[in-house]
Amino acid sequence: MAQSPAHSGENNRTSPWRPVLINLVLLGCFILASLSTGELLLRRYYPIGETIAQLDRRYLYRYIPNSREIYRFTAANGGKKLLVTINGEGRRGALVSMKRPRILVYGDSFISAVFCPVKQTFVWQLEQKLKATVAQAPQVINCGVSGYGPDQESLVMEDEIDRLQPRLVIVSIYSGNDFGNLLRHKIYRLDSLGQLKNNEYTLDPSLAHIPFLSDQGSQFYGIRLLLKVRERLANIGAAAPTATPKSEDYLEAALRKCLAEYKEYVISRNNSVWDLVDGHYDGDVSLIPSSESSQYKRVLMDRVIERMKQITEARSIPLMLMIIPSPFDVVDNYVASAATTKYPEYRRSELTDIGEEIARKHQLPCVNLFGPFREHGAASLYYVVDNDHWNAEGQQLAAGLVAEYIVHQHLRGTTRAAPIGMRQ
């Protein structure tokens, strides 16, 4: 049937727009696909503004299963970026295998080690060394959480030990700030007879707003990236941040904080937990060991370790301590060092000696790393200036010492072996 002139003219008028509309639709699809791809890539490889921790009523906070964040080294330590991933069980490293014997390692950031790849961590290296020497190689499980103290670790251990059924439990004590964590976290306190008791603490509302525990900004990573770029551009030409305090300045500030924490928690009985990130040096225990705050912390640490022993002993599972020295004590000429003329009671090994004495008192196997680290040349075992954690070399040395101890003492049934270490 022939088309009328009117219809023919209408088609001629509209047809020029059809290619334009098609191109616009294709362009829109291309832009949407590009943005979606970029968003997916950012989420997978560069999770801007994400955190791996969230508040928890029992543990104060914990790692988020299947979470990721970017760890940034400062310029002094290379300036690199590292993608940190937490597995589906809320830990670093591989998922638990119930088909292999298991060793659980509890600790803070020295154990979780978010500042290095998994294959450089103490936990992974310990597993590799045991694999080479033990017939039935155990899986070594990373139960470390950055900022945790032995108090939080005791709760996690109590909750998961029956399910995981380990052959051995290792608790690492970082002598630099684990004593103070017990006061900042306010999970336990001492009763009138010096015995451990649960404390009725509360979480301060301000904790929900610190970057360590809250996902920041828009949920769209592309927008987060643009905001980050804008922030960088705005800071061009701004004054550099204040450098880390030198020498005794840092230790003096840490000492003042320690004394204030003791007064707030023990004397004033303030049970509001508001500080989860300031893991400063235990200046009172180290510099003025005879002070009231130092004595309280020592007893509190002893009682928490005793509680851990009760948890493992009730299940016939050996408990072992690994004591990690602070670089402020074990490294010569570190960024900060104690003024012995002002603090005559100070000894380099004071903090690690306390841990070893607690292990001896409770007849616990113990590896005190202070002596071996000094002997090795401790300066090569830690990061510098603004990161007081051990590096890959430090973790490798510690893994070798602990593996050797386990092979020669622990897994052969000796649960009351003497500590190894060297006092200085």
N, C-alpha and C positions, 0 to 999 in steps of 0.2 A: 504494500500500500504506500502510495507516495506521501512524503512528509510535507506538511503545509509550510509555506514561507514563514509564517509567524514562529512556528516551532524551530525551524532551521535557524532563524536569526537569534533566538534565545540561546540555543546551544553554542553558537559562535561567540555570543557575549560572555558566557560563563566558562568556557573551556580554558582560556588563558590562566585562570586562577587555580585550576586543578593541580598543575605541576608545582606551583608555589606552596599550596597547602600540603601536598605530599612531602615536599622538601622540608617544610617546617615541622611536620610530624616526625620525619626521619631524624631531623636535627635534635628535636626534643628527646626522642628515644635514645639517640647517641649520647646526649648530655646526661640523661638519667642513668644510662648504663655506665658511663664514665664515673659519675658521682658515686653510684652504688659500688662499683669496683674499687674506687679509691677508699670508700668507707670500709669495705671489707678488708682491704689490705692494711689500713690503719688499725683496725680492730685486731687483726691477727699479728702484725709485726711491730706496731708502734702504738700501744694502748695509752693514749695521752690522757693524763688526769685520773687514771684508774688506780685503785689501791688493792692490796691483797689481804687487808685486815678489816675486821668489823667488830663492833662491841659485842660482848657476851656477858650475860649476867653472872655466870659461874666463874669463868676464867678471866674476866675483865674484857678481854678481846681474844680473837682467834683468827687464823687464816681462813679465807673464803675458798671453798672448793672450786676448782676450775677457774681460778682468777689469774690475772697477769698484771704486771706493772713494769715500768722502765726504771732501772737503777742507773743513776748517772754518777760517774766518777768525777771528782774535782780535777782541775788542771794539774794539781800537784801529784795526782795519782794516775795520770794518763788521759783524763778527759773522755774516756770511752763511755758508751751506753750499753747496757746489758738488759735483755728481755728476761724477766724473772717469771716463771710459771709455777703455779701451785696445782697439784694433781687433784683428782676427784675426791680424795680422802682428806684434803686440806693439808697436804705436806709437800715438801720439795722432793723430787726424785721419783722413783718407780712406785707403783701401787704395791701393796703388801701381797706377798704370795704365801698362802697357808700350806703350800707343798714343801717349803724349805724351813729349816730352823731359823729363828729370828733373833736378832739383837736390836733392842730399842735404844736409841741415843737421844737423851733429852738435853736441852740447853737453850741458849738465847741466840743472838745473831751470829755468834761464833760457830754455831752448829747449823742453823738454817742457811747461813752464808749466802745471802741474796746478792752479795757483792762479787760473786764469782760464778762461773759455769758449774753445773752439777758435777762434772767430772774432775773438778779441782777441789771439791769440798772434802772435809775430813771424813764424813760418813762414806762417801763413795770410795775414797782411797783406802779406808779401813776395810771395806768389803773386798776390794781387789787384793789387798795384802793377805787377808784371811783365806781367800779363794786359792791362793798359791801355796798355802801351808796346811790347811785343814782339809781332811778327807771329805767331810760333808759340809761344803761351804755354806755358811749362813747368809741370809739376807740381812744387811744392816739398814735399819729404817731410820730416816731422818725425822725425829720428833721435835726438832728445834723450831722456835718461833722468836723472831726478833723482839728484844725487849723483855722477854720472859725472865722471871726469877724462879728459884727453886720452889717457891710457894705455888705458883701457877702450875709448874711441872708436876708437883705432887698431886694436884687435883686431876690433871689430864691422865697421869699414870694410873691413879685409882680407878678412873672411869673406863680405861681401855685395856688394862693389863689382862683381864680375864678373857677378853675377846681375842687379843693378839697372841697370848700365850708364849711369851718370849723365852728363850733359853738363858738370856742374860740381859740385864738393864744397866746401861751406862748413863750416869748423870754428870754432865760437865758443869763445873763451877767456875764462872769467870770472876776472878778475885777483884777485878777493878770496880765492879758496881753491884754484884749480886747481894752483898750485905744490905746495901741501901735500898735495893728493890723491895726487900721484905717490909720496909717501913713505908715506901711510897705506895705499894699495892694494898696494904692494910687488910690482907686476907686473914692473917693470923696475928695474935699478940700473946704476950706472956701473962699468966695469971699471977696472983699474989705469991704463989709458991714457985714461980719460975717455970711453970709447965705450959705447954702449947695449948692454946684454945682458939676456936674459930671466932672471927671478929664479925660484928654486924656492920659491914661497910655499905656505903651508897656510892653510886656513880654520879659524879658531877655532870650536870647538863652540858657544860662546855666541851666535854669529851666528844660529843657528836659532831663538832664543827672543826676538829683538827684534821688537816689533810691526810695524816697517817691512817685515819679511820673512816674517811668519807670520800665518796666519789664526787669529784669537783666539776661544776659547770654543766654545760649542755650535754645531752646524751648523744648528740651527733659529733663524731670525731673530727669531721671536716671543719665544723665550727670551732671545736677545741683547738685545732691546729691553727686556724686563722687568729684566734684570740692569743695563742702562744706567740705567733709571729708578731702581732701587734705589741705584745708585752716586751718582746725582745727589742723591737724598733724604738719603743718608748724609753728603754733603758740605755740606749746608745749614748755614750758620753756621761752617764751617771757615775758617781763615785763608786769605786770598788768596795765590796763589803769588807768590814773590819777583819783583819787577820786574826788567827787563833792566838790567844794570849800566850806570851812566852814565859818560860821558866816557872818560878813559883807563883806567878799571877793566877794561872789556871788552878793550881792546887789550893791556893788561898780561897778562891771563889768556891771551889768544890767543898772545902771544909766548912765554910759559912752555910752553904746549903744543907750539908749533912746535919749540922747542929740545929738548924731551923726545922728540919724534918723531924728530928727527934723530939723537939719541944712541941711541935704541932700534934704529932701522933701519940706519943707516949705521955707527955706531961699534960697537954691540953685535951687529949683524947678526941681529936677531930677525926671522924671516921669517913669523911667525904674523900673519895679518890678523884683527884683532879690532874695528876701528873703521871702519864704513861710513856713519855718519850725522853725525858731528861735523865739518861743513865750516866750521871757524872761519877767521877772517881770517889771512892770511899775514903775521904780524907781523914775523918775522925778515927776510923779503925786503924789506919796506917800511920798518921802523923802524931796522934795523941791517943795511943792504944789504952791508956789507963782511964780515959774519960768515961762518964756514965753512958753516953750514947754508944761508944765503942763496945763497952761491956754488954749492953743490952743486945746489940746486933750479933755479937758472938754467940750469946746464949740462944737467941732466936734462930740463928742459922743451925746451930747444933740440934735444936728441937725439930726443925723442919727436916733435916737429914734423917733424924731418928724416925720421924713419921714415914718417910720414904722406905726406910729399912723395914718398918712394921708391915707396910703394904707388900713388899716383895717377899719378906721372910714368911708371911702367912701362907704364901703360895709356893714356898721352897724354890724361889727364883733368886739367883745371886744378884746382888747390887754392887756396882763398882763406881768409884768416883774418878773423874779426870779433872785436875785443877789447872786452869789456864791462867798464867800470870798476866798482869797488866803491863803494857810497854812502858808506862811511866815508872815502873819498878825494875823491870828486867833488862831494859835497853839503856846502855850508857848514852848520855847526852841526847836524850829524847827531847821532843819539843817542850816538855815541862818536866821538871825534876824537883825533888824535895830539898829544901835548905836545911841540912842537918844541924847547922849552928842554931837555928831557930827551933827545930824539932829534934832534940837529942834522942828521943825514944824511937825515932824512925829507923826501920831496917828494911832493906829491899825485899826480903823474903817474908815479911810479917804477914801479909794477906794470904799468901799461899801456905805458909806454915800453919795458919789457923785451920785451913781446910784439911791439911794432912793430919793435924792433931784430932780433928773430929772423926776422920776415917779410922784412925788408930783406936780412938775411944770406943767406937762402935764395931770394931773389928771388920772393917770393910776394905776390900782390895782397893788400891788407890795408885794412880799414876800422877805424880806431881811434876808438871812440865817446867817448873822454874829452873832447876839445876841443868837439865839437858839443854834448855834454850840458852841459858847463859854460856854453857860450854860450847855450843854451836856457833855463837855469835848472833845474839837475838836481834840486832838491828836489821838483819836480812830477812827476818821472819814476819815482819809487820809492814802494813802500809805506813805512809808518812803524813805528818803535819795535821791533817784534819780527818783522819780515819785511823782509829786505834785498833782495828781488827787485824788478825793474822792474815797473811797472804797465802797463795798456793803453796809456797815452800814451807811455811809454818805448819800448814795443815798436813802436808806430806810427812814432815818429821814427826808430828804428833801421832799420825796414823800408824807409822812404823813402830813407834814406841808402844802404843796401846796394843797393836796386833801381836808384837813380841811378848808382851805381858800376858795377854789372853792365852796364847799358845802354850807358854811355858808354865803358867800358873792356873788360869781360871778354868778353861775348858777341860782341863785334866782333873778337875774336882777340888782344887785347892781354893777354898773360898775365904781363907783367913791369912792370906799371904801378906808379907810385909810390904809397905809402900815402896815404890822406887822414886828416886828423885835425889836432889842434892841441895843442901842448905848452903846459903851464902849470906 
